[in-house]
Amino acid sequence: MWWKTTTVYRVTLPSNAILGLSEQPIKTAVQVAIYTQGSSRAQLLITELQSAFSDSEIWAVEFNHMPPPARAHEAHTPAALEKLLLEEHPQSVGDFMFIEWPNLEEEILLTTERSALMRSDTTANKLAQVLHSKILQSYRINQILSTDDRFGAKSEAPQPAYDVIVSVLNPKPRLTYAQWNVSMAVKTYVEPWLVQVSDISNYTVRSQWKYRVAIEADLKQVRDETKLGRHYALLETDLPHLLTSISQNLSASTTDKPAINLVVYIPPCKNAPLHIYNSKNQLLTRNGVDAFISPPWGGVIIANPPESVCLAYANDEQPLPYHVSTTDNMQVMLDQLHKLLDISSELQLEGVKTVDIEQLAPRRWEYEAYLRRSAIRHIATASRTLQSLINLLDQISYIVINDEVAAAITSSYADILAAKVALLEHRLDDASALAKRAFVASERGFFDASLLAQLYFPDEQKYAIYIPLFLPVLVPVLSSFNMLRKVLQNIRKEKQQ
């Protein structure tokens, strides 16, 4: 009865299979098409590219030659040629193509779709460099899969849901009559953009105005040639202090989802215009924008009032109302979201240019690289989580493993295997969904509260409690057995005599 009542309920898990997940590499299939004016050049490029990727442990790249379309002579622009090629060779998620176009200024011009234009003299080495650095982003994948801490800090896996909080801070509303329908700006720019990138995470957006907030920062007055005759410098080294001050004045998130804060700070005219300087006393303002980000917390935009507003303040005139520019601030905010969600590719290559984004959605190849990277990160994170949990459960035998925890662990393990297969079979959408599901299930199993149910009652404590109860009972029992042994010995001796 004692043994049964103290037995810990533990569902059998595929422990050995989970611990062996690291032995099964994560390899991703990618299809890259090459179009050139002459087929011999295309075959040469493909042969050299296949050689460059032949020993890759993470990529299974298939290079295909696209023959000229029937109406190629009608294509007088790269867009028209790309349209004809896609009619005969449709692409799927994660594909990419290089299109040769004569008289191109750059060696390679990356478009906003799944394509790039290349000059007639572009080499296979350059194409491989662009594939590794921009399209596939191999250096980021190696950071995710590496267990060596020397590769630098690794960002966390994307969470299934986020709160995006857009805040407008106006410390002196009586002196700075800033007017802005921030709610409409968020619905027009931020929400549609987040819908475009919602395959990995769901986003809940809200906006707020904050008045009479105390922002603490060390500012230095700098003389200039404007009508005001001065501006104020905020040193780059003081940005963490400014961020701390801003964070203290923001409302906390009402849910347990991680928050992404997007702050538009309107400095009062007594401290405006406010510009950011680096440690070398160099102005960091670019295109009239003063902004910075702090992953994963969020980003800050310093929206200085117009010069006319601050001139009226300096001359003790009535405060002038003005409208905050929606277009300027929203463009900066979307750029910050690109960086905060780790979608944008900031790596610059000589001879390679990227077309500016003209639509609200991110570049297709850039976003699909983010999908691929997130799927691999989710698989790697879920695998490490399950392995850590299995090691913990093997070491501590008195942790309960109930049916819910077992179901989360086994479903996460099954989804990891399915996601790996989907990546290898060139099904990026399926792999992304399966990897996300595996990540969520592994987190649910690892942080399940039932794992702590008997954590403070190890076997040693059970023995310490029960031995004092059973030991006094064992003494007469053992004495009785000893007496019975003597009786049996005496009976055996009498029979022998």
N, C-alpha and C positions, 0 to 999 in steps of 0.2 A: 504494500500500500504506500509506504514511504517513497519507494523508487518510482512508482507510477505517478504519484501526486507531484513529484518534483521534476518530472521529465519535461524538458523544454520542447515546445511544438516547433518543429523545423521542417519546412517543405524541401524536398530534394531539388537541388538546382544543378544546371549543367556547368559546374565549376571549372572542370578541366577545359571545356570548350571555350568558355569566356576568358580564362587565363591565356588561351592560345590565340586570342584575337590579334595580338601584336605580330604574330608570325604570318598573318595573312595581309599582304600589302594592299594599300588603297591605290588602285590604278584607274585612270580615267581615260576613256576613249574620246577622241576629238577628230573631226573631219575638216580638212583644210583643202579648198579647191584653188587651183592655179589657172589663170587665163593669160595667155600671151598671144602676140600677133603670129608667131611661128610656133608650130608644135614641137620642134626640136629643142628650142629654148625652154619650153615648159617641161619637157622630159628631163632635161639636164638639171633644172632647178629641183624637180621632184626627187631625182636620184640623190642629189647632194643633201636635201632636207631629210630624206629618209635615213641617210647615213648619220646626220647630226642627231636624230632622235632615236636611233636604233638601240642605244644602251640606256635609255631613260627608264628609271624605276617607277616613275609616277605617271608617265604619259604613254598612251598607245595612240599615236597620231597616224591617221590615214590621209595621205596626200593623193588628190585626184586631179587629172587634167581635164579642163573644160574645153571642148572644141568650139570653134567660132559658131555663133548662132546663124541661122539662115539669113536673117536680115541685119547682119552686123554692119553692112555698108550704110544702113539708114541711121545708125547711132552716131550723132555728131557731138554728144556730150557724154561724160562718164556716167551720169545718172541714167541716160537712155540705154547705154550699153549694159549697165548693171541690171536694168529692168528686163532686157532681152535674155540675159544669162539666167536670171531667176525664173523666168517663164519655162525654160527648158531644164533647169537644175534647181528645183526648190530646196530651200534650206530648212533645217530643223534647229531646235534650241541648242545653242552651243557651237554651231558651225561657224566657219569663217572662210572668206575668199580674198585672194589677191588678184587685182585686175591691172594688167599692164596698160598704161596710157602714155603716149608720147608727149614730149614737150612739157613734162611736169617739172616744176621748180624744185620740189623736194624729192628726196629719194623715195620716201613713202609718205602718203597722206592718209591718215586714219579718218574714216567717215563716222557718222553717228549711227550707222547700221552695222551689219555683220560683214564689213568689207573694208578694204584699203586699196588705194591706188598706188602703183609702183612705177618707177621710171624704167625706161628700157635697159638701163645699165645697172639696175639694182641687183646685187649678188644674193646668192642663197644664204650666205653668212648673215647678211643684214636682215633677211626675212626671218631666219631662225632667232636672231636677237630680238626682233619685234615680237615674235610669238612668245618667247620665254619671258620677256620683260613686261609687255603690255597686255597681250591677249590672254595668255595662260597664267602669267604672274607666278612663275615657278619659284622665285625667291620667297614669296609669301607662303606658298604651299610647303616649302622646305622648313620654314619657321614653324608652321603648324604641326608638321609630322615629326620634327626633331625633338629629342628628349634632352638635348644639350642646352643648358641655360646660357651658354656664351653667345647664342644667337640673339640675345636681347629679350626684352619683355614681350610676352605674347598677349594680345587682346583677348577678351572673353568671347565665348561663342554668342552669337545673336540670340537674344531671349525671345520667347514666343509672343510677347506683348510689351508695349511701351506706352507710357504717358508722355505726350509732347506738349509742353507748357510754354506758350508764347507770352512773355511779360513785357510791358512797357513801363519803365520807371521814370517818373517825373518828380524829382525831389522838391521843386518849387512851383507848384501849379498856379499860385497867385501871380508869379512874375513871368512864367513861361506858359503862354496860352497855346500849347501844342494840341492840335486837333488831328485825329486819325481814327478812322473806322477800322481798327485792327481786326475785329471779328470778321468783317467782310474781306479784308486782305488775306487772312488765314484761309477762309473758305475758297478764295479765288486762286491762291498760289500753293499754300502748304498742303492742304488736304488733297487736292488732285495729284500733287507730286507723290505724296505718301501712298496713295492708291496704286500708283505705278510700281512701287517697290514693296508691296505687301505680300509677296509670295513667301518671304521668310518670317516676317513678324507682322502682327496687327498693331495699329497705332490709334490711340485715342487722343484727340487734339482739343485743347481748350486755350482760351486767351484771357488776359487780365490786365488791368491798369493798377499800378501801385503808386500812391502819392505820399509825399512827406517822408520819404525814406532817407535815412542817413547813410551816405556812402563815404567811407573813409579811405582816403588815398593821399599820398604825398605828391603834390603838384608843384611844378616850378614854372614861373612865368618866363616866357621867351619873347623878346622883341622881334617884330617883323615889319613888313612894309604894307600891311593891309590898312584899311581905314580905322580899324580898332587899334592898330599899332602893337598888338601883342596876341599871343596865344599861350596855352598852357601845355606843358609836357608831362606826360605820364610815362615813367620809365618801365621798360619791359620787365625788369626785375620786381616791380611793384604790382604786377598784374595778379599774382596769387592773393595779395592782400585785398585788392579790389574785388576779386572773385569771392573771397570769404565774406566781405562786407555785403555784397549783393545777395549771396546765398542766405544770409541771416534775415533778409527782408522779403524773401520769397515765401509764398505759402507752400507748405509741405504737400506732397502728393497724398490724396485721400485713399489710394489703393496700394496694394503690395507690389505693383508693377514698377520696374525701374523707370525713372523719369529722365527725359531729355529736355533741358532748359534752353530756350532761345530768348535772349534778353535784348531789348532795345533800350539803351540808357540815354536819356536826354539830359545832358549836363546843364545846370543853370548858367545864365549869361555871365555871372561873376567868375565862373571857371571855364568859360567857353570862348572860342573853340578849343576843344581838348584833342590832342594828338598823341600818338604812341611813339616813343623813341626807344632805340635799343641801347645797349651798354656803351656803344661807341658814339653816342650822342647823334645818331643818324635817324632822320624821320622815316617812320615805317608806313606812313600813309600812302596807299596805292589807289590811284584813280578817285581820290577824294573820299576813300573809305578807311575808317579806323575800326578794326574788328579783330577778334581773336577767339580761338576755341580752346576748350580744355576737356578732351575726351576722358571718360564718357559723360561727364557732367553736362556739357552743352557749349553754347557759344554766346558771345556778347558783341553787340554792335553799338558803337558810340555815334548817336545821331545828333550832331551839333546843330543848334538853331541857326537860321540864316543870319548873315551879317547885319542885315537891316534891323532885325529883332534885337540883336545885342547892341547895336548903335543906339537904338531908342532907350534901352536900359542904361547905357553909359551916360546918356544925356538927361537922365531922370524924366523921360517922357512916359506917357501911358504905354503899358505893355501891348505889343502888337500881336494879334493872333496870327497863326500860320498853320499850314497843313504839312504834316510829315509825309515825305515822299514814299508812296507805297512801292513803286517800281524799284527804286534804288535799294531799299531795305529788304524787300522780298528776294531780290536777286542774290544779295549777300547771304540771306538766311538759307536759301536753297543750296548755295555753295557750301555753307557750313554743314548742312545736313548730309551732303555728299561725303564730306570728310568724317563727320561724326559716325555715320553708318559704315564707314570704310568702303565706300563704293568707288570713289574717284581714284584714278591712277595718276600719281604725281610725278612718277619717274620720267625724266627727260632724256631723250636720246638724240644724238647729233644726226641731222638729216631726216628726222622724223617729226612730222607736224600733225596735230590733231585738230579736226574741224571744230569750231566753237558750237556749243549747244544752242540751237534756236527754238527747240520745242520744250515743253514743260517736262517731259519724261527724260530720264538720263540716257546716255548713249547705250545702244542695245548691247554692243560687245562688252562694254564696261560693266553693265548690270549683270550680264550672263556670266562674266568672270566672277562677280560677287556671288551669284547663285552657286557656281561651282566651288568657290572657296568656302562658302558657308556650309555646303553639304559636307565637304571634307572635314571642316572644323567640327561640325556636329558629330560626325562619325568618330573622329579621333577623341573628342571630349567624352562622348557616351562610352566609348571603349575603355578609356582610363577610369571613368567613374565606376563602371561595372567591375573592373578588375580590382579597384581599391575596395569596393564593397565586398567582393568575394574574399579577398585577403583578410578583411576585418572579420567576416563571419567565420572563416576557418580558424582564426586565432582565438576568437572568443566564442566558445561553444554554447554559452548560456544566453545568447541573443536570440530572441524569438524570430522566426521567419514564417509569417502568416501567409495566407493565400493571396492577399492583395499585393504584398511585397514580391512574392514569387512570380505573380502574373506580370508585374511591372518589369522585373528583371528579365524574364523569358521573352516577353514581347519586345523589349528593347534589343535584346540579343538577336532575335529573329529579324527585326527591322534593320539592324546594322548589316547583317549578311545580305539582306535584300537590297539595301542601298549600295553596297559595294558591287553587287551584280549589275544594278541599274547604271552605275557609273561606267562600268566596263562595257556595257551594251549600248552606250551612247543614248541613254534616256535620262537627260539631266533634270527634267521636271519631276519625274518619278523619284529619282535619287534624292532630290532636294526635299520632297515631301516625306519620304521614308526616313531620311537622316534627321529631320526636325522631330518626327514622331519618336524616333529612338532616343534622341537627346531629352525630350520631355519625360519619357517613361523612365529613363535612367535617373534623372533628377528626382522624380517622384518616389522611386524605390529607395534612393540613397537617403533622402530626408524624411522618410516615413516615421511618424512618431512612435509606432509600435516597436521599432528596433530598440527603443530605450526602455521598454516596459519592464524588463527584468535585468537591466544593466547593472543595478546596484545590489543584486543578489547572486553573486558568483558561487561556484561550487564550494569554495573555501568557507564561505559564510554558512552555507547549508550544513557542512560537516561540523562547524563550530556550534551550530544550534542543536543538531540532532545527536551528536556523539554523547553529550552529557545525559541525554534522555535514554539512549539505548545501552550505554556502557554498564550502568547498574543492573539492567535486566540481563545482560550477557553473563555476568559473574555467576549467579545461581544456575543459569542454563549450562554453562561450561562445567560447573561443579557437578551437576547432574550427569552430564555425559561422562565425566571422569569416574563417577561412582558406578554408572552402568558398565563402563569398561572393566572395572575391577570385579564386578559381579559376574560378568561373562567369563573373565579369566578364571575365577574360582570354580565356576560350573565346568569349564573345560578341563581343569585339573582333576576334579572329582571323577569325571568320566574316564580320564586316562588312568587313574588309580583303580 
